[in-house]
Amino acid sequence: MADLSALALICSLTPSPAASSSELMARHVLDELAAHGVSGTSLRVVDHNVMPGVQVDMGDGDAWPGIRDKILAADILVLATPIWMGHPSSITQRVMERLDADLAETDNEGRPIMYGKVAIVAVVGNEDGAHKTVADTQQGLNDVGFTLPAQGATYWVGEAMQTVDYKDLKAVPEKVASATAGAARNAAHLARFLRTSQYPAG
C-alpha cells in the first residue's frame, strides 16, 4: 500500500501528446518510487498556462495555483528537465521562479511551507551540462525549503553533436538505471522520515 505520494513536473518544451525524453525519465523515476510505497502522478508543464511572475497567483488564467496545490499535496517533487543551450529548459526556469513566491509562505508553526517535502531532479540531454543543470535546480529547490536526499538526481546525456535522445534508446544504460533507483530509494526513505519527524519550528 502506498503511504507516500510524488508529483513529477515535466519541463519539456514539447507539448503533449508528442514523445518526450524528460517524460520518459520522469516515468522511470516514478516507477522506482512505486517500488518503495510511493504513488506517483505527473504533468507536463508546457501543457498548462503557467504565467510569468513571482507571485503565488498571477491572476486570471494562471494555471500555477492548481499545480502548486498538487505540489503541496505531494511528499516528493520530481523535477524533470531537458538541457537546452547548456541550461535547464525555460519551462524549468519558470517553475523555479514561481516557486520563489513560497519563500514567504509558512505553515501554522511558522516554518517555510515546503519544509518536510523532498525533491529530486532528473535531467536528459544530448550535450554535456547535466551536473550544472542539477546544481542550478537543486540549489533553487533547497532555497525554497525542499530537502534533497543523498545522490538525489539522475541524468542521461548522449554524445555531443549527435541526434540520439533518451527516448530513442533500446535500453536504459545500467549506470543511469542505478542512479535512478538510488535517487528514488533515498527520496522515499527521506520523505518517510520527514513525515514523522518534521523540522522544528523557529
N, C-alpha and C positions, 0 to 999 in steps of 0.2 A: 504494500500500500504506500503510495507516495505521500510523504509528510511535508515536503518542501516543494516550492514552485520556482520556475525560471521563466524569464522572458528574454527572447533573443530579438534585439533590434538589428535588422539587416540594413546596412548603409550602402548598398549597391546603388550605382547610378542608373541601373537598368530597371524600368518598371516591370511589374508582373504583366503577363504570365511568362515572359522570356526567362530562359535559364540563367542562373546566377551562381557563380563560384562562391560568393560570400554566403549566399543562402545555403548552398550545399555544405560548406564548412560549419555554419551555424547548426544545421541539422545533425551533423556528426557530433558536435558538442552536446546538443540536447539528447541525442541517443545515449551518449556516455553518461550524462547526468541521470537519465532514466534508470540506469543500472544501479544507481545509488539512492533510489527513492525520491527522485525529483521529477515532478511532472513539468512539461515544457510547452510553451506556445511561442510563436514568432510572428513578426510583422515586418514588411518591407517599407521602410520609412518613406521612400520616394513615392509610394502609392498614396500618401496622405499629405494634406496641405499643412505642413509644418512651417509656420510663418517665421521670418527672421525676427530676432529680438532677444532680449534677456529678461523677459518677464514670464511668470508662470502662465499667464494667459494674455495673448496679444490681440484678443478681441474677436469680433465676428468672423467666422470661417476658419479660425485657427484650430487645427487638429491636435496640437500638442497637449492640451489639458487631458484629453482622453487617453493619449499614450502615457502621459505622466501617471495617471491613475493606475494603469497596468504595471508600471514600474514600482509604484508604491505598494501594490498588492503582491508583488513577487519577492522571493527571498534572494534570488540570484539574477543579476543582469548579465546577459551575454551580448557584448558589443562586437558585431562582425563588420569588418570594413575591408574594402579593396585598397590597394596602393595606387594612387594616380600622381604622376609627376613627383614621385618620391615622398608623398604625404598621404595621410588618411583622406578619404573622399570628402568632398564638400558637404555631403549629407552628414557624415560623421561630425564634421566641424559644427554644423548647425545643431545637431543633437547636444554636443558639448556646450554650446552657447546657451541653449535652452535650459540645460541642467544647471547652468551658472546661477539661475534665479533661486535655486534651492539652497544656496549658501546662506540665505537669510531666513529660510523656513525651519522651524523647530517642532519637536513633538511636545507632548504635555509636560514633560520634565525639563524642557529647555535644551535637549540635545538636537543637533542637526538632523533633519528629517530622514536623511539617507543612512544614518548610523544603523548598524546592525544588518545592512544589506551587503552582499558580496558581489563583486564584478570581475568578470574575466573577459579577455579580448581575443578575438580570432581574426587573423589577417591573411589575405590572399593577394597575390600579385605576380607579375611575370618579370619583375625587375627587383633589384635589391632594395632594401629600405624597411624590412619588417621590424627590425629592432628599434628603429627610430619611431615607427608608427606605434608600436606597442608602448614605448616610453612616453610619447606625447599623450596618448589616450589614457594610459594608466595614471599618469600624473594628474590629469584633469579629474578623472573619476575619484581618485583619492582625495583631492582637494574638496570635492563636493561632499564627501563623507562615506563613500563606499570603501569596504575593506577588500584588500587584494590578497588572495591566497598565495602560498609559495608556488613559484613557477606557474602563475595564473594566466598564461597565454599560450596560444598555439598558432602556428603560421605555416604557410607554404609559399615559396617563391620559385618560379621557374627560371630558366636561363634567360639572361638579358638578351633583348632584341630577337626573341623568339615569339611564337604565337600560341603556344600550348597554355591553356588555362587549367585551373584546378578541376573544373567540371569535365575536362576532356581526358583526365587520367583514367586508365583502365583499372588501377588500384591505388589506394592511398599509400604513400611510402610509409614504411614501418616506423621511421623516426617521427613523422608527423602524427601517425596514429597513436604512438606512445605519448607524445606531448599532449594531444587532445585528451586522451584517457587520464593522464596525470592532472591536467588542469581541472577537469570535471571532478575527479575524485577529491582533490584538495578543496575545490569550491564547495562541494556538498558537505564535506567534513566541517569546514569553517562556518558555513551557513547554519548547520545543525547546532554547532556550539554557540553561535551568537543568538540563536532562537531562545536558548535557555540562560545565557549569560551576556545580557546586553551591556554595552559600555556604560560606565557610571555617568550620572548627570553632573554637570559642573557646579 
